[in-house]
Amino acid sequence: VLNTFHMVDLAGRENEKTTLVTGERLKELTFINRSLFTLTSCILALSSSSREGELRSQAHVPFRDSKLTLLLSEAFTGNCY
């Protein structure tokens, strides 16, 4: 039996225009925001396929668009207990 435990610290989304950061910090902020957007897209795709009665394997879920969602794809698809 293999157990997997996922702990994720989701940083709050910050607006690049109103935050006074530059350089590497701005690049990091952009990656965080993109990952959170992709996480939202995955959750919406999974929830819409459940409501429409489709099999989850038939609906396209953009897990590969972000490292965060790729790492959490097992948890989202129900392959963990």
PDB file with one MODEL, atoms N, CA, C and O in Angstrom:
MODEL        1
ATOM      1  N   VAL A   1       0.849  -1.174   0.000  1.00  0.00           N
ATOM      2  CA  VAL A   1       0.000   0.000   0.000  1.00  0.00           C
ATOM      3  C   VAL A   1       0.899   1.242   0.000  1.00  0.00           C
ATOM      4  O   VAL A   1       1.795   1.380   0.832  1.00  0.00           O
ATOM      5  N   LEU A   2       0.643   2.113  -0.924  1.00  0.00           N
ATOM      6  CA  LEU A   2       1.393   3.359  -1.040  1.00  0.00           C
ATOM      7  C   LEU A   2       0.491   4.522  -0.657  1.00  0.00           C
ATOM      8  O   LEU A   2      -0.576   4.705  -1.243  1.00  0.00           O
ATOM      9  N   ASN A   3       0.911   5.295   0.309  1.00  0.00           N
ATOM     10  CA  ASN A   3       0.142   6.459   0.743  1.00  0.00           C
ATOM     11  C   ASN A   3       0.811   7.723   0.257  1.00  0.00           C
ATOM     12  O   ASN A   3       2.036   7.841   0.269  1.00  0.00           O
ATOM     13  N   THR A   4      -0.003   8.662  -0.170  1.00  0.00           N
ATOM     14  CA  THR A   4       0.501   9.953  -0.624  1.00  0.00           C
ATOM     15  C   THR A   4      -0.221  11.050   0.125  1.00  0.00           C
ATOM     16  O   THR A   4      -1.448  11.048   0.230  1.00  0.00           O
ATOM     17  N   PHE A   5       0.549  11.986   0.643  1.00  0.00           N
ATOM     18  CA  PHE A   5      -0.022  13.111   1.363  1.00  0.00           C
ATOM     19  C   PHE A   5       0.459  14.388   0.672  1.00  0.00           C
ATOM     20  O   PHE A   5       1.663  14.610   0.546  1.00  0.00           O
ATOM     21  N   HIS A   6      -0.474  15.220   0.229  1.00  0.00           N
ATOM     22  CA  HIS A   6      -0.122  16.455  -0.472  1.00  0.00           C
ATOM     23  C   HIS A   6      -0.387  17.649   0.435  1.00  0.00           C
ATOM     24  O   HIS A   6      -1.516  17.868   0.873  1.00  0.00           O
ATOM     25  N   MET A   7       0.655  18.414   0.713  1.00  0.00           N
ATOM     26  CA  MET A   7       0.507  19.677   1.436  1.00  0.00           C
ATOM     27  C   MET A   7       0.943  20.792   0.500  1.00  0.00           C
ATOM     28  O   MET A   7       2.067  20.791  -0.001  1.00  0.00           O
ATOM     29  N   VAL A   8       0.060  21.728   0.272  1.00  0.00           N
ATOM     30  CA  VAL A   8       0.353  22.815  -0.653  1.00  0.00           C
ATOM     31  C   VAL A   8       0.063  24.135   0.031  1.00  0.00           C
ATOM     32  O   VAL A   8      -1.020  24.331   0.582  1.00  0.00           O
ATOM     33  N   ASP A   9       1.018  25.031  -0.004  1.00  0.00           N
ATOM     34  CA  ASP A   9       0.835  26.380   0.517  1.00  0.00           C
ATOM     35  C   ASP A   9       0.493  27.273  -0.662  1.00  0.00           C
ATOM     36  O   ASP A   9       1.364  27.624  -1.458  1.00  0.00           O
ATOM     37  N   LEU A  10      -0.760  27.636  -0.771  1.00  0.00           N
ATOM     38  CA  LEU A  10      -1.193  28.468  -1.881  1.00  0.00           C
ATOM     39  C   LEU A  10      -1.068  29.935  -1.489  1.00  0.00           C
ATOM     40  O   LEU A  10      -1.807  30.432  -0.639  1.00  0.00           O
ATOM     41  N   ALA A  11      -0.131  30.609  -2.118  1.00  0.00           N
ATOM     42  CA  ALA A  11       0.071  32.030  -1.854  1.00  0.00           C
ATOM     43  C   ALA A  11      -1.111  32.806  -2.424  1.00  0.00           C
ATOM     44  O   ALA A  11      -1.726  32.389  -3.405  1.00  0.00           O
ATOM     45  N   GLY A  12      -1.414  33.917  -1.810  1.00  0.00           N
ATOM     46  CA  GLY A  12      -2.504  34.748  -2.310  1.00  0.00           C
ATOM     47  C   GLY A  12      -2.120  35.405  -3.616  1.00  0.00           C
ATOM     48  O   GLY A  12      -0.957  35.741  -3.836  1.00  0.00           O
ATOM     49  N   ARG A  13      -3.088  35.586  -4.471  1.00  0.00           N
ATOM     50  CA  ARG A  13      -2.830  36.229  -5.759  1.00  0.00           C
ATOM     51  C   ARG A  13      -2.571  37.712  -5.533  1.00  0.00           C
ATOM     52  O   ARG A  13      -3.302  38.384  -4.804  1.00  0.00           O
ATOM     53  N   GLU A  14      -1.520  38.206  -6.170  1.00  0.00           N
ATOM     54  CA  GLU A  14      -1.195  39.625  -6.078  1.00  0.00           C
ATOM     55  C   GLU A  14      -1.240  40.222  -7.480  1.00  0.00           C
ATOM     56  O   GLU A  14      -0.917  39.555  -8.463  1.00  0.00           O
ATOM     57  N   ASN A  15      -1.633  41.445  -7.554  1.00  0.00           N
ATOM     58  CA  ASN A  15      -1.712  42.144  -8.826  1.00  0.00           C
ATOM     59  C   ASN A  15      -0.340  42.704  -9.180  1.00  0.00           C
ATOM     60  O   ASN A  15       0.267  43.431  -8.393  1.00  0.00           O
ATOM     61  N   GLU A  16       0.142  42.360 -10.369  1.00  0.00           N
ATOM     62  CA  GLU A  16       1.472  42.811 -10.784  1.00  0.00           C
ATOM     63  C   GLU A  16       1.542  44.331 -10.944  1.00  0.00           C
ATOM     64  O   GLU A  16       2.599  44.931 -10.750  1.00  0.00           O
ATOM     65  N   LYS A  17       0.422  44.946 -11.294  1.00  0.00           N
ATOM     66  CA  LYS A  17       0.429  46.386 -11.533  1.00  0.00           C
ATOM     67  C   LYS A  17       0.479  47.191 -10.238  1.00  0.00           C
ATOM     68  O   LYS A  17       1.114  48.244 -10.185  1.00  0.00           O
ATOM     69  N   THR A  18      -0.190  46.700  -9.196  1.00  0.00           N
ATOM     70  CA  THR A  18      -0.235  47.463  -7.948  1.00  0.00           C
ATOM     71  C   THR A  18       0.881  47.084  -6.982  1.00  0.00           C
ATOM     72  O   THR A  18       1.163  47.834  -6.047  1.00  0.00           O
ATOM     73  N   THR A  19       1.518  45.939  -7.189  1.00  0.00           N
ATOM     74  CA  THR A  19       2.628  45.527  -6.334  1.00  0.00           C
ATOM     75  C   THR A  19       3.894  46.202  -6.824  1.00  0.00           C
ATOM     76  O   THR A  19       4.161  46.230  -8.026  1.00  0.00           O
ATOM     77  N   LEU A  20       4.654  46.731  -5.929  1.00  0.00           N
ATOM     78  CA  LEU A  20       5.859  47.477  -6.306  1.00  0.00           C
ATOM     79  C   LEU A  20       7.095  46.585  -6.312  1.00  0.00           C
ATOM     80  O   LEU A  20       8.101  46.914  -5.683  1.00  0.00           O
ATOM     81  N   VAL A  21       7.024  45.453  -7.021  1.00  0.00           N
ATOM     82  CA  VAL A  21       8.165  44.550  -7.105  1.00  0.00           C
ATOM     83  C   VAL A  21       8.715  44.569  -8.527  1.00  0.00           C
ATOM     84  O   VAL A  21       8.001  44.858  -9.487  1.00  0.00           O
ATOM     85  N   THR A  22       9.993  44.256  -8.633  1.00  0.00           N
ATOM     86  CA  THR A  22      10.646  44.229  -9.941  1.00  0.00           C
ATOM     87  C   THR A  22      11.592  43.042 -10.000  1.00  0.00           C
ATOM     88  O   THR A  22      11.852  42.389  -8.990  1.00  0.00           O
ATOM     89  N   GLY A  23      12.095  42.773 -11.177  1.00  0.00           N
ATOM     90  CA  GLY A  23      13.125  41.759 -11.371  1.00  0.00           C
ATOM     91  C   GLY A  23      12.670  40.346 -11.085  1.00  0.00           C
ATOM     92  O   GLY A  23      11.604  39.925 -11.535  1.00  0.00           O
ATOM     93  N   GLU A  24      13.481  39.611 -10.333  1.00  0.00           N
ATOM     94  CA  GLU A  24      13.215  38.194 -10.043  1.00  0.00           C
ATOM     95  C   GLU A  24      11.929  38.010  -9.245  1.00  0.00           C
ATOM     96  O   GLU A  24      11.195  37.045  -9.460  1.00  0.00           O
ATOM     97  N   ARG A  25      11.657  38.921  -8.336  1.00  0.00           N
ATOM     98  CA  ARG A  25      10.431  38.827  -7.528  1.00  0.00           C
ATOM     99  C   ARG A  25       9.191  38.969  -8.404  1.00  0.00           C
ATOM    100  O   ARG A  25       8.194  38.283  -8.176  1.00  0.00           O
ATOM    101  N   LEU A  26       9.237  39.842  -9.394  1.00  0.00           N
ATOM    102  CA  LEU A  26       8.123  40.005 -10.326  1.00  0.00           C
ATOM    103  C   LEU A  26       7.938  38.748 -11.170  1.00  0.00           C
ATOM    104  O   LEU A  26       6.809  38.336 -11.435  1.00  0.00           O
ATOM    105  N   LYS A  27       9.037  38.143 -11.589  1.00  0.00           N
ATOM    106  CA  LYS A  27       8.964  36.906 -12.364  1.00  0.00           C
ATOM    107  C   LYS A  27       8.337  35.787 -11.530  1.00  0.00           C
ATOM    108  O   LYS A  27       7.502  35.029 -12.023  1.00  0.00           O
ATOM    109  N   GLU A  28       8.747  35.692 -10.263  1.00  0.00           N
ATOM    110  CA  GLU A  28       8.190  34.684  -9.362  1.00  0.00           C
ATOM    111  C   GLU A  28       6.693  34.919  -9.147  1.00  0.00           C
ATOM    112  O   GLU A  28       5.910  33.969  -9.143  1.00  0.00           O
ATOM    113  N   LEU A  29       6.298  36.176  -8.967  1.00  0.00           N
ATOM    114  CA  LEU A  29       4.902  36.536  -8.787  1.00  0.00           C
ATOM    115  C   LEU A  29       4.065  36.140  -9.998  1.00  0.00           C
ATOM    116  O   LEU A  29       2.931  35.684  -9.856  1.00  0.00           O
ATOM    117  N   THR A  30       4.631  36.316 -11.185  1.00  0.00           N
ATOM    118  CA  THR A  30       3.939  35.938 -12.418  1.00  0.00           C
ATOM    119  C   THR A  30       3.729  34.436 -12.485  1.00  0.00           C
ATOM    120  O   THR A  30       2.652  33.986 -12.875  1.00  0.00           O
ATOM    121  N   PHE A  31       4.733  33.648 -12.111  1.00  0.00           N
ATOM    122  CA  PHE A  31       4.597  32.190 -12.109  1.00  0.00           C
ATOM    123  C   PHE A  31       3.565  31.728 -11.095  1.00  0.00           C
ATOM    124  O   PHE A  31       2.796  30.808 -11.374  1.00  0.00           O
ATOM    125  N   ILE A  32       3.534  32.351  -9.922  1.00  0.00           N
ATOM    126  CA  ILE A  32       2.548  31.996  -8.898  1.00  0.00           C
ATOM    127  C   ILE A  32       1.137  32.262  -9.404  1.00  0.00           C
ATOM    128  O   ILE A  32       0.256  31.414  -9.269  1.00  0.00           O
ATOM    129  N   ASN A  33       0.925  33.425  -9.980  1.00  0.00           N
ATOM    130  CA  ASN A  33      -0.401  33.778 -10.500  1.00  0.00           C
ATOM    131  C   ASN A  33      -0.828  32.840 -11.621  1.00  0.00           C
ATOM    132  O   ASN A  33      -1.993  32.449 -11.694  1.00  0.00           O
ATOM    133  N   ARG A  34       0.104  32.479 -12.490  1.00  0.00           N
ATOM    134  CA  ARG A  34      -0.214  31.559 -13.586  1.00  0.00           C
ATOM    135  C   ARG A  34      -0.577  30.177 -13.040  1.00  0.00           C
ATOM    136  O   ARG A  34      -1.504  29.541 -13.541  1.00  0.00           O
ATOM    137  N   SER A  35       0.140  29.709 -12.023  1.00  0.00           N
ATOM    138  CA  SER A  35      -0.160  28.412 -11.420  1.00  0.00           C
ATOM    139  C   SER A  35      -1.529  28.409 -10.756  1.00  0.00           C
ATOM    140  O   SER A  35      -2.268  27.430 -10.859  1.00  0.00           O
ATOM    141  N   LEU A  36      -1.872  29.500 -10.075  1.00  0.00           N
ATOM    142  CA  LEU A  36      -3.187  29.593  -9.442  1.00  0.00           C
ATOM    143  C   LEU A  36      -4.304  29.635 -10.476  1.00  0.00           C
ATOM    144  O   LEU A  36      -5.370  29.056 -10.265  1.00  0.00           O
ATOM    145  N   PHE A  37      -4.066  30.313 -11.586  1.00  0.00           N
ATOM    146  CA  PHE A  37      -5.053  30.347 -12.662  1.00  0.00           C
ATOM    147  C   PHE A  37      -5.239  28.951 -13.258  1.00  0.00           C
ATOM    148  O   PHE A  37      -6.367  28.543 -13.535  1.00  0.00           O
ATOM    149  N   THR A  38      -4.150  28.222 -13.455  1.00  0.00           N
ATOM    150  CA  THR A  38      -4.235  26.872 -14.000  1.00  0.00           C
ATOM    151  C   THR A  38      -4.930  25.942 -13.014  1.00  0.00           C
ATOM    152  O   THR A  38      -5.705  25.079 -13.426  1.00  0.00           O
ATOM    153  N   LEU A  39      -4.669  26.101 -11.728  1.00  0.00           N
ATOM    154  CA  LEU A  39      -5.353  25.306 -10.711  1.00  0.00           C
ATOM    155  C   LEU A  39      -6.858  25.554 -10.773  1.00  0.00           C
ATOM    156  O   LEU A  39      -7.649  24.614 -10.692  1.00  0.00           O
ATOM    157  N   THR A  40      -7.249  26.805 -10.915  1.00  0.00           N
ATOM    158  CA  THR A  40      -8.669  27.142 -11.053  1.00  0.00           C
ATOM    159  C   THR A  40      -9.261  26.501 -12.300  1.00  0.00           C
ATOM    160  O   THR A  40     -10.375  25.978 -12.256  1.00  0.00           O
ATOM    161  N   SER A  41      -8.532  26.535 -13.412  1.00  0.00           N
ATOM    162  CA  SER A  41      -9.008  25.928 -14.657  1.00  0.00           C
ATOM    163  C   SER A  41      -9.213  24.427 -14.509  1.00  0.00           C
ATOM    164  O   SER A  41     -10.189  23.880 -15.022  1.00  0.00           O
ATOM    165  N   CYS A  42      -8.303  23.761 -13.813  1.00  0.00           N
ATOM    166  CA  CYS A  42      -8.429  22.313 -13.592  1.00  0.00           C
ATOM    167  C   CYS A  42      -9.651  21.991 -12.741  1.00  0.00           C
ATOM    168  O   CYS A  42     -10.401  21.065 -13.048  1.00  0.00           O
ATOM    169  N   ILE A  43      -9.847  22.751 -11.680  1.00  0.00           N
ATOM    170  CA  ILE A  43     -10.991  22.518 -10.805  1.00  0.00           C
ATOM    171  C   ILE A  43     -12.292  22.759 -11.550  1.00  0.00           C
ATOM    172  O   ILE A  43     -13.239  21.987 -11.400  1.00  0.00           O
ATOM    173  N   LEU A  44     -12.356  23.815 -12.351  1.00  0.00           N
ATOM    174  CA  LEU A  44     -13.562  24.086 -13.134  1.00  0.00           C
ATOM    175  C   LEU A  44     -13.820  22.999 -14.167  1.00  0.00           C
ATOM    176  O   LEU A  44     -14.967  22.606 -14.378  1.00  0.00           O
ATOM    177  N   ALA A  45     -12.766  22.510 -14.811  1.00  0.00           N
ATOM    178  CA  ALA A  45     -12.935  21.446 -15.810  1.00  0.00           C
ATOM    179  C   ALA A  45     -13.433  20.164 -15.157  1.00  0.00           C
ATOM    180  O   ALA A  45     -14.296  19.484 -15.713  1.00  0.00           O
ATOM    181  N   LEU A  46     -12.907  19.825 -13.995  1.00  0.00           N
ATOM    182  CA  LEU A  46     -13.351  18.625 -13.288  1.00  0.00           C
ATOM    183  C   LEU A  46     -14.777  18.770 -12.783  1.00  0.00           C
ATOM    184  O   LEU A  46     -15.551  17.815 -12.843  1.00  0.00           O
ATOM    185  N   SER A  47     -15.135  19.938 -12.289  1.00  0.00           N
ATOM    186  CA  SER A  47     -16.488  20.118 -11.766  1.00  0.00           C
ATOM    187  C   SER A  47     -17.517  20.170 -12.887  1.00  0.00           C
ATOM    188  O   SER A  47     -18.632  19.678 -12.713  1.00  0.00           O
ATOM    189  N   SER A  48     -17.177  20.749 -14.022  1.00  0.00           N
ATOM    190  CA  SER A  48     -18.137  20.796 -15.133  1.00  0.00           C
ATOM    191  C   SER A  48     -18.343  19.417 -15.737  1.00  0.00           C
ATOM    192  O   SER A  48     -19.451  19.095 -16.166  1.00  0.00           O
ATOM    193  N   SER A  49     -17.294  18.592 -15.779  1.00  0.00           N
ATOM    194  CA  SER A  49     -17.469  17.242 -16.318  1.00  0.00           C
ATOM    195  C   SER A  49     -18.307  16.391 -15.374  1.00  0.00           C
ATOM    196  O   SER A  49     -19.027  15.499 -15.825  1.00  0.00           O
ATOM    197  N   SER A  50     -18.226  16.651 -14.076  1.00  0.00           N
ATOM    198  CA  SER A  50     -19.043  15.910 -13.116  1.00  0.00           C
ATOM    199  C   SER A  50     -20.510  16.305 -13.245  1.00  0.00           C
ATOM    200  O   SER A  50     -21.395  15.457 -13.140  1.00  0.00           O
ATOM    201  N   ARG A  51     -20.764  17.577 -13.471  1.00  0.00           N
ATOM    202  CA  ARG A  51     -22.143  18.039 -13.595  1.00  0.00           C
ATOM    203  C   ARG A  51     -22.792  17.556 -14.881  1.00  0.00           C
ATOM    204  O   ARG A  51     -23.992  17.281 -14.903  1.00  0.00           O
ATOM    205  N   GLU A  52     -22.020  17.451 -15.943  1.00  0.00           N
ATOM    206  CA  GLU A  52     -22.578  17.058 -17.228  1.00  0.00           C
ATOM    207  C   GLU A  52     -22.657  15.550 -17.396  1.00  0.00           C
ATOM    208  O   GLU A  52     -23.151  15.069 -18.416  1.00  0.00           O
ATOM    209  N   GLY A  53     -22.184  14.804 -16.423  1.00  0.00           N
ATOM    210  CA  GLY A  53     -22.282  13.355 -16.484  1.00  0.00           C
ATOM    211  C   GLY A  53     -21.221  12.690 -17.342  1.00  0.00           C
ATOM    212  O   GLY A  53     -21.309  11.491 -17.608  1.00  0.00           O
ATOM    213  N   GLU A  54     -20.230  13.436 -17.775  1.00  0.00           N
ATOM    214  CA  GLU A  54     -19.156  12.840 -18.576  1.00  0.00           C
ATOM    215  C   GLU A  54     -18.200  12.081 -17.676  1.00  0.00           C
ATOM    216  O   GLU A  54     -18.117  12.345 -16.477  1.00  0.00           O
ATOM    217  N   LEU A  55     -17.490  11.153 -18.253  1.00  0.00           N
ATOM    218  CA  LEU A  55     -16.419  10.511 -17.513  1.00  0.00           C
ATOM    219  C   LEU A  55     -15.264  11.486 -17.408  1.00  0.00           C
ATOM    220  O   LEU A  55     -14.999  12.235 -18.348  1.00  0.00           O
ATOM    221  N   ARG A  56     -14.580  11.488 -16.287  1.00  0.00           N
ATOM    222  CA  ARG A  56     -13.466  12.417 -16.108  1.00  0.00           C
ATOM    223  C   ARG A  56     -12.341  12.154 -17.098  1.00  0.00           C
ATOM    224  O   ARG A  56     -11.609  13.074 -17.461  1.00  0.00           O
ATOM    225  N   SER A  57     -12.198  10.932 -17.531  1.00  0.00           N
ATOM    226  CA  SER A  57     -11.123  10.637 -18.471  1.00  0.00           C
ATOM    227  C   SER A  57     -11.405  11.224 -19.854  1.00  0.00           C
ATOM    228  O   SER A  57     -10.483  11.386 -20.653  1.00  0.00           O
ATOM    229  N   GLN A  58     -12.670  11.543 -20.145  1.00  0.00           N
ATOM    230  CA  GLN A  58     -13.016  12.093 -21.448  1.00  0.00           C
ATOM    231  C   GLN A  58     -12.899  13.614 -21.490  1.00  0.00           C
ATOM    232  O   GLN A  58     -12.682  14.187 -22.557  1.00  0.00           O
ATOM    233  N   ALA A  59     -13.039  14.265 -20.350  1.00  0.00           N
ATOM    234  CA  ALA A  59     -12.954  15.720 -20.306  1.00  0.00           C
ATOM    235  C   ALA A  59     -11.488  16.147 -20.300  1.00  0.00           C
ATOM    236  O   ALA A  59     -10.647  15.502 -19.674  1.00  0.00           O
ATOM    237  N   HIS A  60     -11.191  17.244 -21.008  1.00  0.00           N
ATOM    238  CA  HIS A  60      -9.811  17.751 -21.015  1.00  0.00           C
ATOM    239  C   HIS A  60      -9.578  18.606 -19.783  1.00  0.00           C
ATOM    240  O   HIS A  60     -10.259  19.609 -19.569  1.00  0.00           O
ATOM    241  N   VAL A  61      -8.618  18.204 -18.984  1.00  0.00           N
ATOM    242  CA  VAL A  61      -8.225  18.963 -17.802  1.00  0.00           C
ATOM    243  C   VAL A  61      -6.762  19.362 -17.998  1.00  0.00           C
ATOM    244  O   VAL A  61      -5.910  18.495 -18.191  1.00  0.00           O
ATOM    245  N   PRO A  62      -6.460  20.659 -17.950  1.00  0.00           N
ATOM    246  CA  PRO A  62      -5.107  21.145 -18.279  1.00  0.00           C
ATOM    247  C   PRO A  62      -4.075  20.939 -17.174  1.00  0.00           C
ATOM    248  O   PRO A  62      -3.480  21.907 -16.698  1.00  0.00           O
ATOM    249  N   PHE A  63      -3.854  19.688 -16.759  1.00  0.00           N
ATOM    250  CA  PHE A  63      -2.890  19.411 -15.700  1.00  0.00           C
ATOM    251  C   PHE A  63      -1.468  19.792 -16.087  1.00  0.00           C
ATOM    252  O   PHE A  63      -0.697  20.224 -15.230  1.00  0.00           O
ATOM    253  N   ARG A  64      -1.104  19.645 -17.350  1.00  0.00           N
ATOM    254  CA  ARG A  64       0.284  19.866 -17.776  1.00  0.00           C
ATOM    255  C   ARG A  64       0.643  21.329 -17.989  1.00  0.00           C
ATOM    256  O   ARG A  64       1.775  21.643 -18.358  1.00  0.00           O
ATOM    257  N   ASP A  65      -0.299  22.215 -17.761  1.00  0.00           N
ATOM    258  CA  ASP A  65      -0.032  23.637 -17.968  1.00  0.00           C
ATOM    259  C   ASP A  65       0.754  24.267 -16.816  1.00  0.00           C
ATOM    260  O   ASP A  65       1.230  25.395 -16.940  1.00  0.00           O
ATOM    261  N   SER A  66       0.892  23.553 -15.705  1.00  0.00           N
ATOM    262  CA  SER A  66       1.563  24.097 -14.527  1.00  0.00           C
ATOM    263  C   SER A  66       2.216  22.961 -13.746  1.00  0.00           C
ATOM    264  O   SER A  66       1.691  21.848 -13.701  1.00  0.00           O
ATOM    265  N   LYS A  67       3.356  23.246 -13.135  1.00  0.00           N
ATOM    266  CA  LYS A  67       4.012  22.232 -12.300  1.00  0.00           C
ATOM    267  C   LYS A  67       3.140  21.875 -11.104  1.00  0.00           C
ATOM    268  O   LYS A  67       3.090  20.716 -10.695  1.00  0.00           O
ATOM    269  N   LEU A  68       2.456  22.863 -10.545  1.00  0.00           N
ATOM    270  CA  LEU A  68       1.596  22.630  -9.395  1.00  0.00           C
ATOM    271  C   LEU A  68       0.487  21.638  -9.726  1.00  0.00           C
ATOM    272  O   LEU A  68       0.275  20.673  -8.991  1.00  0.00           O
ATOM    273  N   THR A  69      -0.219  21.872 -10.828  1.00  0.00           N
ATOM    274  CA  THR A  69      -1.329  20.984 -11.184  1.00  0.00           C
ATOM    275  C   THR A  69      -0.835  19.622 -11.663  1.00  0.00           C
ATOM    276  O   THR A  69      -1.523  18.618 -11.479  1.00  0.00           O
ATOM    277  N   LEU A  70       0.325  19.577 -12.264  1.00  0.00           N
ATOM    278  CA  LEU A  70       0.888  18.295 -12.679  1.00  0.00           C
ATOM    279  C   LEU A  70       1.222  17.445 -11.459  1.00  0.00           C
ATOM    280  O   LEU A  70       0.973  16.240 -11.453  1.00  0.00           O
ATOM    281  N   LEU A  71       1.783  18.065 -10.431  1.00  0.00           N
ATOM    282  CA  LEU A  71       2.101  17.335  -9.209  1.00  0.00           C
ATOM    283  C   LEU A  71       0.846  16.880  -8.465  1.00  0.00           C
ATOM    284  O   LEU A  71       0.853  15.835  -7.815  1.00  0.00           O
ATOM    285  N   LEU A  72      -0.226  17.662  -8.560  1.00  0.00           N
ATOM    286  CA  LEU A  72      -1.459  17.331  -7.858  1.00  0.00           C
ATOM    287  C   LEU A  72      -2.453  16.530  -8.702  1.00  0.00           C
ATOM    288  O   LEU A  72      -3.564  16.257  -8.248  1.00  0.00           O
ATOM    289  N   SER A  73      -2.072  16.154  -9.910  1.00  0.00           N
ATOM    290  CA  SER A  73      -3.017  15.482 -10.801  1.00  0.00           C
ATOM    291  C   SER A  73      -3.533  14.161 -10.240  1.00  0.00           C
ATOM    292  O   SER A  73      -4.694  13.819 -10.464  1.00  0.00           O
ATOM    293  N   GLU A  74      -2.712  13.416  -9.527  1.00  0.00           N
ATOM    294  CA  GLU A  74      -3.182  12.170  -8.912  1.00  0.00           C
ATOM    295  C   GLU A  74      -4.296  12.432  -7.911  1.00  0.00           C
ATOM    296  O   GLU A  74      -5.286  11.700  -7.869  1.00  0.00           O
ATOM    297  N   ALA A  75      -4.136  13.466  -7.113  1.00  0.00           N
ATOM    298  CA  ALA A  75      -5.147  13.785  -6.110  1.00  0.00           C
ATOM    299  C   ALA A  75      -6.452  14.236  -6.771  1.00  0.00           C
ATOM    300  O   ALA A  75      -7.535  13.917  -6.281  1.00  0.00           O
ATOM    301  N   PHE A  76      -6.358  14.966  -7.863  1.00  0.00           N
ATOM    302  CA  PHE A  76      -7.560  15.445  -8.541  1.00  0.00           C
ATOM    303  C   PHE A  76      -8.328  14.342  -9.251  1.00  0.00           C
ATOM    304  O   PHE A  76      -9.558  14.380  -9.300  1.00  0.00           O
ATOM    305  N   THR A  77      -7.631  13.375  -9.793  1.00  0.00           N
ATOM    306  CA  THR A  77      -8.307  12.346 -10.591  1.00  0.00           C
ATOM    307  C   THR A  77      -8.810  11.188  -9.758  1.00  0.00           C
ATOM    308  O   THR A  77      -9.387  10.253 -10.313  1.00  0.00           O
ATOM    309  N   GLY A  78      -8.617  11.209  -8.456  1.00  0.00           N
ATOM    310  CA  GLY A  78      -9.151  10.178  -7.600  1.00  0.00           C
ATOM    311  C   GLY A  78      -8.273   8.956  -7.502  1.00  0.00           C
ATOM    312  O   GLY A  78      -8.745   7.897  -7.088  1.00  0.00           O
ATOM    313  N   ASN A  79      -7.002   9.066  -7.871  1.00  0.00           N
ATOM    314  CA  ASN A  79      -6.090   7.948  -7.774  1.00  0.00           C
ATOM    315  C   ASN A  79      -5.395   7.882  -6.419  1.00  0.00           C
ATOM    316  O   ASN A  79      -4.454   7.109  -6.242  1.00  0.00           O
ATOM    317  N   CYS A  80      -5.845   8.676  -5.474  1.00  0.00           N
ATOM    318  CA  CYS A  80      -5.281   8.600  -4.130  1.00  0.00           C
ATOM    319  C   CYS A  80      -6.414   8.273  -3.157  1.00  0.00           C
ATOM    320  O   CYS A  80      -7.583   8.544  -3.431  1.00  0.00           O
ATOM    321  N   TYR A  81      -6.055   7.701  -2.046  1.00  0.00           N
ATOM    322  CA  TYR A  81      -7.061   7.247  -1.089  1.00  0.00           C
ATOM    323  C   TYR A  81      -6.887   7.944   0.238  1.00  0.00           C
ATOM    324  O   TYR A  81      -7.647   7.690   1.173  1.00  0.00           O
TER     325      TYR A  81
ENDMDL
END
